[in-house]
Amino acid sequence: MKKFIYLILILLLVVAKSWSQDRSRYAQYQLYPVLINPAYTGFSGDHNLLFNYRSSWAGFDNGNPPKDVTFSYDGKVLDRVGLGAMLVSQQIGSLQNYRAQLSYAYGFEAGDFDLSVGLSTEFLQTRLSNKAILDPFYDPGDPLFEEAVDGLQFFDATLGFYTEYQDKLLVGLTVPNLIRLRVDQAQVPATTESTALKYFALQLGYRFMVENYNFKVEPSLLVRRLRDAPFQTDFNLNLAFLEDQLIGGLVYSIGTTSKVGFLIGTRINNLRLSYSYDIGLIDFQQYNNGSHEITVGLKIDRKPRRVKLEEVDPN
């Protein structure tokens, strides 16, 4: 029975609307905003390498639970310009999604505000693995499945805004699916709906510094409506000690897929490691052991500016 339920879930994901790509639902976006917002590209001023792995519904048998693998780079290449690239592989049972993304961001200052506007262009591919045809529930000759095995391809774009006020208040807005064009030759019907400005992710947060004890508290909120995903609101509370050498956090999400989870992390020089775990507050949770996410981040400092001879004070 569980296998049948799982198959139905996969079919719904595959044929929903126009074979759309569901974005990876990262849990550690509050530590790494670049995962969800192209405007954060190069915002830190350094070059950053990122590896993220997420396993959802761990322990769910009779099928392959969702797994996401992400590689990312972003950095500031000019005083105001940041560039980035991201590769994402997502597997949900027999459904495989791949996304290649290039990001550009332009930053500037307005008083105490650091602002950035970003744009990412994306190539998306959704396909079913060959083993889906061998499934006993498969109806031979179904053109929908056969074209999905060959792969369905899309081009898309995402717009982002991000700002910080005095390194305390942060506001981020991501607007995905601005264009979404089919670029394959499959005969699967494409949707005619307008998606511009229909989907979004709004992030709000504030950092409270406790100078006497050398730690900071950061409550934050994320409200998101993504394509073919339930509306969800996350309430986060992060604590960072000893200049981010020790990080802890809690999250409570409300929506169709309500959940609770925790986050722990550490920073060793320029290397950052973090792990998060969450469980759903829904009936389906009884069939799995929750979701795990691991992120490894490496910061590469920008080279110091060379001092010209005429700038040296002879005194």
Secondary structure, 3 states (H helix, E strand, C coil): CHHHHHHHHHHHHHHCCCCCCCCCCCCCCCCCHHHCCHHHCCCCCCEEEEEEEEECCCCCCCCCCCEEEEEEEEEECCCCEEEEEEEEEEEECCEEEEEEEEEEEEEEEECCEEEEEEEEEEEEEEEECHHHCCCCCCCCCCHHHHHHHHCEEEEEEEEEEEEEECCCEEEEEEECCCCCEECCCCCCCCCCCCCCCCCEEEEEEECEEEHHHCEEEEEEEEEEECCCCCCEEEEEEEEEECCCCEEEEEEEEEECCCEEEEEEEEEECCEEEEEEEEEECCHHHHHCCCEEEEEEEEEECCCCCCCCHHHCCCC
